Structures are given as structure tokens and as C-alpha cells.
Amino acid sequence: MRTVVPTQPTGPLPDAWRACVGTGRMNLALRADYRDSLAQVQRDIGFRHIRGHGLLSDDMGLLRTDEVDGRTHTRYSFTYVDQVHDFFLDVGIRPFIELGFMPSQLASGDQTVFWWKGNVTPPRDHGEWVALVQALLRHQIDRYGIDEVRRWPIEVWNEPNLAGFWKDADQPAYFRLFEETARAIKDVDAELQVGGPAICGGSDDEWWAPFSDFVTSRDVPIDFVTRHAYSSGPVQQIPFGTYQTQMPPQDLLEQFDAPRRYLAGTRLAGLPVHITEFNTSYRPDNPVHDTAYNAAFLAPVLAGGGDVVDSFSYWTFCDVFEEANVPTSFFHGGFGMLTHRQVAKPTYHLYAFMARMGRDVLARGEDHLVCADPDGRVTVLAWQPVGGTDGGDADGHRVELSLPVRGDAAFVLRERVNEHDGNAFAAWRELGRPMSPTSRELDLLRACARPAVQHDVLRAADGRVDLDLDLGRHEVTFVEITPVTPTHHEGLDDRRILGAQDDRLVARHERGRA
């Protein structure tokens, strides 16, 4: 059945999907491959903030001690922090600061997480922790100015409800850390924005009410709340990888909405909600991240997520990411939209398509989003709806739209990504799954990663054109419709061009001139 798209917009397209993006630990931002990848992401998509772990971890060298003549000397070193934040700002993205993990010199224990051993224990002395946080913020204010740093949200820790990220998932210990940190931040500047608790993994019942009660009873400052969301099931382990089932895409949107539901009627109701991590799988070695299925699965999430939260941050922008050690293969199920060496995955194209959508929403359905710009340009994002569980969806899908256009004709540009087109992962498998592609193989993969392109011109009737889109398996397609204003070229007759005697070819071009 053809969907008749209204002429008048329902409102602006929310851009919560591009408000933030995730990254591997901060130290990785010193690497060339990482920097090349983020620069490309910013050119094609343009996120506003970036969030990742490890800003305070030992490999950033922020807290330094030196023993001389039996006395311990302490100094804060901003050498790496400055290089990272300077680079972020240079490519047009601001930090969404996550305060973690614990510098070993301040840690109360030796429990760590990840291959790179981020310490996840509380501080042994909260006064020393407060001094570190305030020194960091004052340095940033001195370097970048207070107006700039006020635009950097500050999140206290990461997933304290999970014992792997916070010793024993000790709730009272986290609440104390949050209070000490929030007050320390506001002592530096009352307009700096602080939030939490960055929980993940179905602990809403056990965390939201106690957290709200705590900050309310003690009048702890808080400006926003944060949560993480993933839609995958139990891990099925294989050597150097995992598989998981998936819940339907709607489950992610329900997780996005969880903070508002749980906090309704509390002091925290109405605060901005930021999903500071989300993806299908929470594993950095699940091949689903490399697939067209991942893009089709997330398309309705990007189209609708802005209705329920202020931001939702894709985890992560590239595969330069080492939580589970250095990857053993080029495609390895990494979180990234880009592989190492900047090969685009289908999900990258989903985001790049969203970045090109029009300003205002005309229509949104279970398989499409239609937007328009004031100049008459109409854009369509369409996708094959996919379920969860096993991904056993039909081989194709059809979307039929009646679209408003200006003038008598419209130029139609379509780009598509599916199980074959714009799919470097499929090409990599056809190449024999090289673990370390050669330069020539990388060139081939980049070529195969480009979306398939087609174009045409459609005649309008009564200010409308019919657009029929046949989508391949797990396809995401982008269509740009531009009003045509024919220009007269005296004496020009396409029928006289050599090789253009085919009347069908001439008629196709004449449609745009009639």
C-alpha cells in the first residue's frame, strides 16, 4: 500500500542521534589510525561530543608521583590529556567527559577491567580524588576558557552497577563518589554540568529509586542522568569471538525511555537523559557489528530515539578499540562504524545517510523516514524492518511512497547498502577473510564499501511523484529528490549525440526538460 506523505512538516528532525559518539579509551586518540578515522567521521557525519573510558587511567599519565630523599612528590601531568582534547576540538567534536578509571596511586584496591587494566576500585582517599578532579577541570578552563568547558558534560564513572566496572557493584560507595565528585565540580564552577549514574544491564529497579532518593535527601547537585542500552542476549563463545541473539529494535527504545519512567514523580524527573552507550551487542567481538543487518536493525532506532532521550551515543565510531586485547583479524566484530584503516561498515553509511536528511520531518513509519528542506529538497531513509532473535528476515522489502515535490519534475538520487551493495564485510568474506589485508586488498574493500548509486528523473503530477523502492535483504537506502529547473540550450538535440539514437534513452532525459 502506497503511503501518502503530507506536504506540511510535523516538526524538525531531532538530532539526538548525532549529539555524541563513543570511543575506545582516551589514550588511543594519540594514534594515527584513530585520528584519521575520527577526522573522516566528522567530515561525513559530524558528531557534537565524544565519550570514552580511561581519561584518568594510568596510561594517560595524569597523576605522577616521584620519590626523592624519602619524600613523595606529586604532580599533575596534562601532556596526553591536552593532546587528546586539542585533537578533538580541532576536528569539531567536544568531550563528553567520563571520570574514570581510578589512577593506581589513588586506588583502594587492585581490581582492574579490560586488557589495558583500568582500575575499578574506589579512591582510598576521597580528598585526593577531589583534588585530581578539580585540578583537571581548572586546567581545562585555563586552556580552553570557561564558556567552552561548560559545554562538556561530565559523567561520574561507568556502569557502577556491574561488579566488573566498580568493585562489588557497591552502591553506597558509588553514591559517596558521586556526591563528592559532583560537589567538587560545582565548587570549580556552578555551571559545569554533572550527571550519572551510567548504569547498564537491567538494574533499573535496584538503582534508579535509591539514586534519586540519595541525591534528593542530600541535595546533591545533578544536571542530567545517564544510562546504557544493548539489545543482545546470552553470549555464545567461540575462539576469538562471540555470537548472540537479539531482541527487537523496539527494545532499545524502551531501554532509552527507562530513566524517564523510573524517575517520574521524583526530583530528577525532567532532567535531560543521555544514553552514553548503545549498540546491538555489548561485545567487541560479535560479527553482527560488521553487517548490513546491524544497520537495518538500528535504522528505526536512529529515526525514533530523539522522541524519548536527549542523546544516544553509538558505541563506537571505529575499531581502534582494545578492551578485549588487540584484535586478531581485520573484521572481528568490533564495535566501530569504521574498521581499522577507515573501511566503512554498513552502519557507518546509516549514520552518513542520516547526516544528509532534510531539516523537517514529513513522515515516519516502520520502514521509512521522510524529511524536507525549505528549498524543496525531499529526502527519504528507508529500510527493511528486521526482527530480533535470529535475523531470519525476508529476502527483500518494498516501500511505496507518494511524495510532495515542487515543479513538474524531480531528479532522484538513490544510494543503498544491503547484504551485497556497500558491504565491505561481504566483500572481505568473498576475498577469503584475510586477517591482515594487503594494501591492494584494502583498496578493494574500500571500493566495495561504497554504497551503490542510481539516478533518474520523475515527472510530477499535481505536485507529487510516486517513489517505489525495492529493497534487498537487510537494506538501508537513502533517496534525495531535488526539484528540476530545466535550462534551455539553443540548438541542443540529444538525439544527434552519437550512440544516443535509442529512443528510450532520449525519452528518459527529456522527462527532465518537459
C-alpha positions in Angstrom: 0.0 0.0 0.0 1.3 3.4 -1.0 1.9 5.9 1.8 0.9 9.4 1.0 3.4 11.7 2.6 2.0 15.0 3.9 3.1 18.3 2.4 3.5 20.1 5.8 6.2 19.0 8.2 5.4 17.7 11.7 8.4 19.4 13.2 12.2 19.5 13.0 14.1 16.2 12.8 15.6 15.6 16.3 19.4 15.3 16.2 19.8 13.3 19.4 21.4 10.6 17.3 24.4 12.8 16.5 24.8 14.5 19.9 27.5 12.1 21.0 29.5 9.0 19.8 31.6 6.5 21.7 35.3 5.8 21.5 37.9 3.4 22.8 40.0 4.6 25.8 41.4 8.1 25.6 45.0 7.0 25.1 44.1 5.6 21.7 43.4 9.2 20.5 47.2 9.6 20.3 47.3 7.1 17.4 47.3 8.0 13.7 44.8 5.4 12.6 42.4 6.6 15.3 42.8 10.2 14.3 42.4 9.5 10.6 39.2 7.6 11.4 37.7 10.4 13.6 38.5 13.1 11.1 36.6 11.0 8.4 33.6 10.5 10.7 33.5 14.2 11.4 33.6 15.1 7.7 30.8 12.6 6.8 28.6 12.7 9.9 29.6 15.4 12.3 29.0 14.4 15.9 29.0 17.1 18.6 30.5 15.1 21.6 32.7 12.1 22.1 32.8 9.8 25.2 35.1 7.0 26.2 36.8 5.4 29.2 40.2 5.9 30.7 40.7 9.7 30.9 42.1 9.2 34.5 43.7 5.8 33.9 47.4 5.3 34.3 48.2 5.2 30.6 47.2 8.9 30.4 49.8 9.8 32.9 47.7 12.5 34.6 48.8 11.8 38.2 52.5 11.4 38.7 54.5 10.8 41.8 58.2 10.8 42.4 60.2 9.6 45.5 63.2 11.8 46.3 65.1 11.5 49.6 62.3 9.6 51.3 59.6 12.1 50.3 56.8 11.6 47.8 56.3 14.5 45.4 53.1 14.7 43.4 52.5 16.5 40.1 49.6 16.6 37.6 50.7 16.0 34.0 48.4 17.1 31.3 50.7 16.2 28.4 48.5 13.4 26.9 45.2 15.0 28.1 46.0 18.1 26.2 46.9 16.3 23.0 43.7 14.3 23.1 41.4 17.3 23.8 43.2 19.6 21.4 42.7 17.0 18.6 39.0 16.6 19.4 38.4 20.3 19.2 40.5 20.5 16.0 38.1 18.1 14.3 35.0 19.8 15.6 34.0 17.5 18.4 33.8 18.2 22.2 34.5 15.8 25.0 31.7 14.2 27.0 33.9 13.6 30.0 33.7 10.3 31.8 35.5 10.5 35.1 37.3 7.1 35.3 39.1 4.9 35.9 41.0 5.2 39.2 44.7 6.1 39.0 46.6 3.3 40.7 48.2 5.8 43.1 44.7 6.7 44.4 43.1 3.3 44.3 41.9 1.4 47.3 42.5 -2.0 45.6 44.0 -3.7 42.6 40.9 -4.9 40.8 41.1 -4.0 37.1 39.0 -4.3 33.9 40.0 -4.9 30.3 43.3 -5.9 28.7 44.6 -2.4 29.5 43.8 -2.8 33.2 41.6 0.1 34.2 41.4 0.2 38.0 37.8 0.0 39.1 38.1 0.4 42.9 37.0 3.5 44.9 39.6 6.0 46.0 41.5 5.3 49.2 41.2 9.0 50.0 38.3 11.0 48.6 40.2 14.2 49.3 42.9 13.2 46.8 40.3 12.2 44.3 38.6 15.6 44.6 41.9 17.3 44.2 42.6 15.4 41.0 39.2 16.1 39.5 39.4 19.8 40.4 42.9 20.1 39.0 41.8 18.6 35.7 38.9 20.9 35.4 40.8 24.1 36.3 43.5 23.2 33.8 40.8 22.7 31.1 39.2 26.0 31.9 42.6 27.8 31.8 43.4 26.2 28.5 40.0 26.4 26.6 38.0 29.0 28.6 35.1 28.6 30.9 32.4 29.1 28.2 33.9 26.1 26.2 34.3 23.8 29.2 30.7 24.5 30.3 29.7 22.7 27.1 31.4 19.5 28.1 29.0 17.2 30.1 30.8 15.4 33.0 29.7 11.9 33.8 30.8 10.2 37.1 32.2 6.8 36.4 31.0 4.0 34.1 28.5 1.2 34.9 28.9 1.1 38.7 26.0 -1.4 38.9 28.3 -4.1 37.3 30.9 -5.6 39.6 33.4 -5.7 36.7 33.4 -1.9 36.5 33.0 -1.0 40.2 34.3 -3.2 43.0 31.4 -5.4 44.2 29.0 -3.0 42.4 28.9 -1.3 45.8 26.0 1.1 45.6 26.7 3.2 48.8 30.4 3.6 47.7 29.3 4.9 44.3 26.8 7.2 45.8 29.5 8.7 48.0 31.8 9.0 45.0 29.0 10.8 43.0 28.3 13.2 45.8 32.0 14.1 46.5 32.6 14.5 42.7 29.5 16.5 42.0 30.2 18.9 44.8 33.8 19.2 43.7 32.8 20.0 40.1 30.3 22.7 41.3 33.0 24.2 43.5 35.1 24.8 40.4 32.2 26.4 38.6 28.5 26.1 39.4 27.5 26.0 35.7 29.6 22.9 34.8 27.2 20.0 34.0 27.5 16.8 36.0 25.5 13.6 35.8 25.2 9.8 36.2 24.9 7.0 37.2 25.7 5.5 33.8 24.1 2.1 34.7 23.7 -0.8 32.4 22.3 -4.3 32.3 18.8 -4.4 33.8 19.4 -2.8 37.2 16.9 -0.1 36.9 14.8 -1.3 39.8 17.8 -1.6 42.1 19.5 1.7 41.1 17.1 4.5 40.0 15.0 4.8 43.1 17.9 4.6 45.6 20.0 7.0 43.4 17.1 9.5 43.2 16.4 9.2 46.9 20.1 9.7 47.8 20.7 12.9 45.7 17.4 14.3 46.8 17.9 13.7 50.5 21.4 15.1 50.5 20.7 17.9 47.9 23.4 16.6 45.7 23.8 18.7 42.5 22.9 16.9 39.3 22.2 18.2 35.8 21.4 15.1 33.8 21.0 11.4 34.1 22.7 8.6 32.1 22.2 5.0 31.1 23.5 2.4 28.6 21.4 0.2 26.3 22.2 -3.0 24.4 19.8 -5.4 22.8 21.7 -8.7 22.7 21.1 -12.0 24.5 23.4 -14.5 26.2 27.0 -14.9 24.9 27.8 -18.0 22.7 31.6 -18.2 22.9 33.8 -19.2 20.0 37.6 -18.8 19.8 38.4 -15.0 19.5 34.7 -14.2 19.1 31.1 -14.5 20.2 27.6 -14.8 18.8 24.4 -13.6 20.5 20.7 -13.4 19.8 18.9 -10.1 19.5 15.8 -8.6 21.0 13.7 -6.5 18.6 14.8 -2.9 17.9 11.9 -1.6 19.9 13.6 -3.0 23.0 16.4 -0.4 22.6 13.9 2.4 22.5 12.2 1.0 25.6 15.6 1.0 27.4 16.2 4.6 26.3 12.9 5.5 27.9 13.6 3.7 31.2 15.1 6.6 33.1 12.1 8.8 32.5 9.7 6.0 33.5 11.6 5.2 36.7 12.2 8.8 37.7 8.7 10.1 37.1 7.5 12.0 40.1 11.0 12.4 41.6 13.2 15.4 41.9 15.2 14.0 38.9 12.1 13.9 36.6 12.5 16.3 33.7 16.3 16.2 33.7 18.0 15.6 30.3 18.5 11.9 29.6 21.7 10.8 27.8 22.2 7.2 26.7 26.0 7.4 26.8 26.5 3.9 25.2 24.2 1.8 22.9 24.6 -0.8 20.3 23.1 -4.2 19.3 25.8 -6.3 21.1 27.8 -5.3 24.1 30.7 -7.4 23.0 33.6 -6.0 20.9 34.0 -9.4 19.1 30.5 -10.1 17.8 30.3 -10.1 13.9 26.8 -8.6 14.0 28.5 -5.1 14.2 30.1 -5.6 10.8 26.8 -6.5 9.0 24.1 -4.9 7.0 21.7 -6.4 9.5 23.2 -4.2 12.2 22.4 -1.1 10.1 18.8 -2.2 9.2 18.3 -3.1 12.9 19.4 0.4 14.1 17.6 2.5 11.4 14.3 2.8 13.3 16.3 3.5 16.5 18.0 6.5 14.9 14.8 7.6 13.4 12.8 7.5 16.6 15.3 7.7 19.5 15.1 11.5 19.7 11.5 11.2 20.8 12.5 9.7 24.1 16.0 10.9 25.0 18.2 14.0 24.6 21.1 11.9 23.2 22.1 8.4 22.4 25.8 7.6 21.8 26.7 4.8 19.4 29.4 2.6 20.8 31.9 3.2 19.0 33.0 5.3 16.0 35.9 3.0 15.0 37.5 -0.4 15.6 40.7 1.2 17.2 39.5 -0.3 20.4 41.3 -2.7 22.7 39.1 -3.7 25.7 39.5 -7.4 24.8 43.1 -7.1 23.7 44.4 -6.3 20.2 42.1 -7.7 17.5 43.3 -10.8 15.8 41.6 -10.2 12.4 40.7 -7.2 10.3 37.0 -7.9 10.6 36.5 -9.2 14.1 33.1 -8.0 15.2 34.4 -4.7 16.6 32.0 -2.0 17.8 33.2 0.5 15.2 31.4 2.1 12.3 34.8 2.1 10.7 37.3 -0.7 10.7 41.0 -0.1 11.2 42.3 1.8 8.1 38.9 3.5 7.6 36.9 0.9 5.8 33.2 1.8 6.2 30.8 -0.7 7.6 27.0 -0.6 6.7 26.2 1.1 10.0 28.6 3.9 9.0 26.5 4.6 5.9 23.3 4.6 8.0 24.8 7.4 10.0 26.1 9.2 6.9 22.7 9.0 5.4 21.1 10.4 8.5 23.5 13.3 8.3 22.1 14.2 4.9 18.5 14.1 5.8 16.4 17.2 5.5 15.7 19.6 8.3 12.0 18.9 8.9 10.1 15.6 9.3 7.2 15.0 6.8 6.5 11.4 7.7 7.9 8.5 9.7 6.8 4.8 9.5 8.0 1.4 10.4 10.2 1.3 7.3 10.8 4.9 6.3 11.6 8.4 7.4 10.8 11.3 5.0 12.2 14.8 5.6 12.3 18.1 3.6 14.3 21.3 3.4 12.9 24.8 2.9 14.4 24.9 -0.6 12.1 21.9 -1.7 14.7 19.1 -1.4 13.0 15.9 -0.1 15.0 13.1 1.5 14.0 9.5 2.3 15.6 7.0 4.5 14.1 3.5 4.0 15.0 0.2 5.5 13.9 -3.4 5.6 12.3 -4.0 9.0 14.2 -6.7 10.9 13.3 -8.6 14.0 15.5 -9.8 16.8 16.4 -13.3 17.7 18.0 -15.0 14.6 17.7 -12.3 11.9 15.7 -14.6 9.7 14.1 -11.9 7.7 12.7 -11.9 4.1 15.0 -11.5 1.2 13.6 -8.1 0.3 11.1 -5.4 1.1 9.1 -2.8 -0.9 8.4 0.7 0.1 5.9 2.8 -1.9 5.6 6.5 -1.3 3.7 9.4 -2.7 5.9 12.5 -2.1 5.3 16.2 -2.4 7.6 18.0 -4.9 7.9 21.4 -6.3 7.7 21.9 -10.1 7.0 19.5 -12.9 10.0 17.1 -12.5 12.4 15.9 -9.9 15.9 14.5 -10.0 16.1 11.3 -7.9 19.4 10.1 -6.5 19.4 6.8 -4.6 22.2 5.2 -2.5 21.8 1.7 -1.0 23.5 -0.6 1.4 22.5 -4.2 1.8 23.9 -7.8 2.0 25.8 -7.1 -1.2 25.9 -3.4 -2.0 28.1 -1.1 0.0 29.1 -4.0 2.2 32.8 -4.4 2.8 32.2 -7.3 5.2 30.6 -9.3 2.4 33.5 -8.5 0.1 36.0 -9.4 2.8 34.4 -12.9 3.1 34.5 -13.3 -0.6 38.2 -12.4 -0.6 38.8 -15.3 1.7 38.6 -13.4 5.1 42.2 -12.2 5.1 43.2 -11.5 8.7 45.7 -8.7 7.7 44.7 -7.4 4.2 47.4 -6.1 1.9 47.3 -2.6 0.6 45.6 -3.9 -2.6 43.0 -5.8 -0.6 42.3 -2.7 1.4 41.7 -0.7 -1.8 39.3 -3.4 -2.9 37.5 -3.3 0.4 37.1 0.4 0.3 35.8 0.3 -3.2 33.2 -2.4 -2.2 32.3 -0.4 0.9 30.9 2.5 -1.3 27.0 2.5 -1.5 25.5 1.5 -4.8 24.2 4.6 -6.6 21.4 5.0 -9.2 19.7 8.1 -10.5 16.6 9.0 -12.5 14.2 11.8 -13.2 10.5 11.6 -12.3 7.6 13.6 -13.8 5.3 15.2 -11.2 1.5 15.2 -11.3 -0.4 17.6 -9.1 2.7 18.4 -7.1 3.6 14.8 -6.4 5.8 11.9 -7.5 5.4 8.2 -6.8 8.6 6.6 -5.5 8.8 2.8 -5.5 11.7 1.3 -3.7 12.5 -2.4 -3.9 15.0 -3.1 -1.0 17.3 -6.0 -0.9 17.9 -8.2 2.2 18.8 -6.0 5.2 18.9 -2.9 3.1 19.1 0.7 4.2 18.6 3.1 1.3 18.9 6.9 1.0 17.0 8.9 -1.6 17.4 12.6 -2.4 14.8 14.2 -4.5 15.7 17.6 -6.0 13.3 19.8 -8.0 14.4 20.2 -11.6 14.6 23.6 -13.3 15.4 23.0 -17.0 17.8 25.3 -18.7 17.4 26.0 -22.5 20.5 25.2 -24.6 19.9 26.6 -28.1 20.4 24.1 -30.8 21.0 21.2 -28.4 19.3 17.9 -29.5 20.3 14.8 -27.6 19.1 12.6 -30.5 22.1 13.8 -32.5 24.7 12.6 -30.0 26.5 9.5 -31.3 25.2 6.4 -29.6 22.0 8.1 -28.3 19.7 7.0 -31.0 17.9 4.7 -28.6 14.5 6.5 -28.2 14.2 5.1 -24.6 17.4 6.8 -23.6 16.4 10.1 -25.1 13.0 10.0 -23.6 14.4 9.4 -20.1 16.4 12.6 -20.3 13.6 14.5 -22.0 11.4 13.9 -19.0 13.5 16.3 -17.0 13.2 19.0 -19.7 9.5 18.8 -20.5 
